[in-house]
């Protein structure tokens, strides 16, 4: 029951956010950013995730992101393009919006390797302040054959 309540809290937090997407890049998918972000975040909390995110950690980090975090989702068969798009989006992110971040790497098959996820996480970690709260997750998604997807939210508390 606690697990169900925590998932509802996460949905309420994300549902109450005004996600500020980065400009659409050629490698981004046309799916709704909010739907995709929620699906990726909740998939990373499911048992069986390669790097499972604790629901309480996710909830607490999302609260630190404030009500208007930046969001970004990129999906491509070429992991280098995904990484370049992440670097580009992080470089454009205002420095005052870097108190907390949640990132989820998803994929499946030969085009998806944990070393690539580790590199994405390093890029995000270097772009954030040392005191920032960071939460990372990794999910196998059989719908993403030989593809890698990265979803992240980052922001700072309101006020």
DRENDO-1510 file (C-alpha; in Angstrom, 1 decimal, always signed):
<recs>
REC; n; res; u; v; w
REC; 1; UNK; +0.0; +0.0; +0.0 .
REC; 2; UNK; +2.8; +2.4; +0.9 .
REC; 3; UNK; +4.3; +1.8; -2.6 .
REC; 4; UNK; +1.1; +2.7; -4.3 .
REC; 5; UNK; +0.8; +5.9; -2.2 .
REC; 6; UNK; +4.3; +6.9; -3.0 .
REC; 7; UNK; +3.7; +6.4; -6.8 .
REC; 8; UNK; +0.6; +8.6; -6.5 .
REC; 9; UNK; +2.7; +11.3; -4.7 .
REC; 10; UNK; +5.3; +11.2; -7.5 .
REC; 11; UNK; +2.5; +11.5; -10.1 .
REC; 12; UNK; +1.0; +14.4; -8.2 .
REC; 13; UNK; +4.4; +16.2; -7.9 .
REC; 14; UNK; +5.2; +15.8; -11.6 .
REC; 15; UNK; +1.6; +16.6; -12.6 .
REC; 16; UNK; +1.8; +19.9; -10.7 .
REC; 17; UNK; +5.0; +20.9; -12.4 .
REC; 18; UNK; +5.2; +23.2; -15.3 .
REC; 19; UNK; +7.9; +21.3; -17.3 .
REC; 20; UNK; +10.1; +23.7; -19.3 .
REC; 21; UNK; +11.3; +21.6; -22.3 .
REC; 22; UNK; +14.6; +22.4; -24.0 .
REC; 23; UNK; +14.2; +23.3; -27.7 .
REC; 24; UNK; +13.3; +20.2; -29.7 .
REC; 25; UNK; +16.4; +18.6; -31.2 .
REC; 26; UNK; +16.4; +16.4; -34.2 .
REC; 27; UNK; +17.0; +13.4; -32.0 .
REC; 28; UNK; +14.1; +14.1; -29.7 .
REC; 29; UNK; +10.9; +12.0; -29.9 .
REC; 30; UNK; +7.6; +13.7; -30.6 .
REC; 31; UNK; +5.9; +12.1; -27.6 .
REC; 32; UNK; +4.5; +14.4; -25.0 .
REC; 33; UNK; +7.4; +15.4; -22.7 .
REC; 34; UNK; +5.3; +15.1; -19.5 .
REC; 35; UNK; +4.0; +11.6; -20.4 .
REC; 36; UNK; +7.4; +10.4; -21.4 .
REC; 37; UNK; +9.1; +11.8; -18.3 .
REC; 38; UNK; +6.5; +10.3; -15.9 .
REC; 39; UNK; +6.7; +6.9; -17.7 .
REC; 40; UNK; +10.5; +6.9; -17.5 .
REC; 41; UNK; +10.6; +8.0; -13.9 .
REC; 42; UNK; +8.1; +5.4; -12.7 .
REC; 43; UNK; +9.7; +2.6; -14.8 .
REC; 44; UNK; +12.9; +3.3; -13.0 .
REC; 45; UNK; +11.2; +2.7; -9.6 .
REC; 46; UNK; +9.8; -0.7; -10.7 .
REC; 47; UNK; +11.5; -3.8; -9.3 .
REC; 48; UNK; +13.7; -5.4; -11.9 .
REC; 49; UNK; +15.1; -2.1; -13.1 .
REC; 50; UNK; +18.9; -2.3; -13.7 .
REC; 51; UNK; +19.5; +0.6; -11.4 .
REC; 52; UNK; +16.3; +1.1; -9.4 .
REC; 53; UNK; +15.3; +4.5; -8.0 .
REC; 54; UNK; +13.9; +4.4; -4.5 .
REC; 55; UNK; +10.4; +6.0; -4.5 .
REC; 56; UNK; +11.1; +8.1; -1.5 .
REC; 57; UNK; +14.4; +9.4; -3.0 .
REC; 58; UNK; +12.5; +10.2; -6.2 .
REC; 59; UNK; +9.8; +12.1; -4.4 .
REC; 60; UNK; +12.2; +14.1; -2.3 .
REC; 61; UNK; +14.4; +15.0; -5.3 .
REC; 62; UNK; +11.4; +16.0; -7.4 .
REC; 63; UNK; +10.3; +18.4; -4.5 .
REC; 64; UNK; +13.8; +19.9; -4.7 .
REC; 65; UNK; +13.3; +20.5; -8.4 .
REC; 66; UNK; +10.6; +23.1; -7.7 .
REC; 67; UNK; +7.4; +23.7; -9.7 .
REC; 68; UNK; +9.1; +24.7; -13.0 .
REC; 69; UNK; +12.0; +22.3; -13.7 .
REC; 70; UNK; +13.7; +21.9; -17.0 .
REC; 71; UNK; +13.0; +18.6; -18.7 .
REC; 72; UNK; +14.6; +16.8; -21.6 .
REC; 73; UNK; +14.1; +13.5; -23.4 .
REC; 74; UNK; +16.2; +12.3; -26.2 .
REC; 75; UNK; +16.0; +8.9; -28.0 .
REC; 76; UNK; +18.3; +7.7; -30.8 .
REC; 77; UNK; +19.9; +4.6; -32.2 .
REC; 78; UNK; +23.3; +6.4; -32.0 .
REC; 79; UNK; +24.4; +6.7; -28.3 .
REC; 80; UNK; +26.9; +9.4; -29.3 .
REC; 81; UNK; +24.1; +11.6; -30.6 .
REC; 82; UNK; +22.2; +11.0; -27.3 .
REC; 83; UNK; +25.2; +12.0; -25.3 .
REC; 84; UNK; +25.9; +15.1; -27.5 .
REC; 85; UNK; +22.2; +16.2; -27.1 .
REC; 86; UNK; +22.5; +15.8; -23.3 .
REC; 87; UNK; +25.7; +17.9; -23.2 .
REC; 88; UNK; +24.0; +20.6; -25.4 .
REC; 89; UNK; +20.9; +20.7; -23.2 .
REC; 90; UNK; +22.9; +20.9; -20.0 .
REC; 91; UNK; +25.2; +23.6; -21.3 .
REC; 92; UNK; +22.1; +25.8; -22.0 .
REC; 93; UNK; +20.6; +25.2; -18.6 .
REC; 94; UNK; +20.7; +28.3; -16.3 .
REC; 95; UNK; +23.1; +27.9; -13.4 .
REC; 96; UNK; +20.4; +28.8; -10.9 .
REC; 97; UNK; +18.3; +25.8; -11.9 .
REC; 98; UNK; +20.8; +23.2; -10.8 .
REC; 99; UNK; +19.8; +22.2; -7.2 .
REC; 100; UNK; +18.4; +18.8; -8.1 .
REC; 101; UNK; +18.1; +16.4; -11.0 .
REC; 102; UNK; +16.6; +13.0; -11.8 .
REC; 103; UNK; +17.9; +11.1; -14.9 .
REC; 104; UNK; +16.8; +7.8; -16.3 .
REC; 105; UNK; +18.5; +5.9; -19.1 .
REC; 106; UNK; +16.4; +3.4; -21.0 .
REC; 107; UNK; +17.1; +1.1; -23.8 .
REC; 108; UNK; +17.5; -2.5; -25.1 .
REC; 109; UNK; +19.8; -4.5; -27.3 .
REC; 110; UNK; +23.2; -3.9; -28.8 .
REC; 111; UNK; +22.6; -0.2; -29.0 .
REC; 112; UNK; +22.2; +0.1; -25.3 .
REC; 113; UNK; +25.2; -0.4; -22.9 .
REC; 114; UNK; +25.7; +0.4; -19.3 .
REC; 115; UNK; +29.0; +2.2; -20.1 .
REC; 116; UNK; +26.9; +4.7; -22.2 .
REC; 117; UNK; +24.6; +5.3; -19.2 .
REC; 118; UNK; +27.6; +5.8; -17.0 .
REC; 119; UNK; +28.9; +8.4; -19.4 .
REC; 120; UNK; +25.5; +10.2; -19.5 .
REC; 121; UNK; +25.5; +10.2; -15.7 .
REC; 122; UNK; +29.1; +11.6; -15.6 .
REC; 123; UNK; +28.1; +14.4; -18.0 .
REC; 124; UNK; +25.1; +15.3; -15.8 .
REC; 125; UNK; +27.1; +15.1; -12.6 .
REC; 126; UNK; +29.8; +17.5; -14.0 .
REC; 127; UNK; +27.1; +20.0; -15.2 .
REC; 128; UNK; +25.5; +20.1; -11.7 .
REC; 129; UNK; +26.8; +21.8; -8.5 .
REC; 130; UNK; +28.6; +19.6; -6.1 .
REC; 131; UNK; +25.9; +20.1; -3.5 .
REC; 132; UNK; +23.1; +19.2; -6.0 .
REC; 133; UNK; +20.9; +16.2; -5.2 .
REC; 134; UNK; +21.2; +13.7; -8.1 .
REC; 135; UNK; +19.1; +10.5; -8.6 .
REC; 136; UNK; +19.9; +8.2; -11.5 .
REC; 137; UNK; +18.1; +5.1; -12.8 .
REC; 138; UNK; +18.5; +2.6; -15.6 .
REC; 139; UNK; +15.7; +0.6; -17.3 .
REC; 140; UNK; +15.6; -2.2; -19.9 .
REC; 141; UNK; +12.8; -1.3; -22.3 .
REC; 142; UNK; +12.2; -3.9; -25.0 .
REC; 143; UNK; +10.3; -1.3; -27.0 .
REC; 144; UNK; +13.6; +0.5; -27.6 .
REC; 145; UNK; +15.4; -2.1; -29.7 .
REC; 146; UNK; +19.0; -1.2; -30.2 .
REC; 147; UNK; +18.2; +2.3; -29.0 .
REC; 148; UNK; +19.0; +4.5; -26.0 .
REC; 149; UNK; +16.8; +7.1; -24.4 .
REC; 150; UNK; +17.6; +9.6; -21.7 .
REC; 151; UNK; +15.0; +11.5; -19.7 .
REC; 152; UNK; +15.9; +14.1; -17.0 .
REC; 153; UNK; +14.4; +16.7; -14.9 .
REC; 154; UNK; +16.4; +19.4; -13.2 .
REC; 155; UNK; +15.6; +22.5; -11.2 .
REC; 156; UNK; +15.8; +24.4; -8.0 .
REC; 157; UNK; +13.3; +25.0; -5.2 .
REC; 158; UNK; +10.8; +27.8; -5.6 .
REC; 159; UNK; +11.6; +31.1; -4.0 .
</recs>
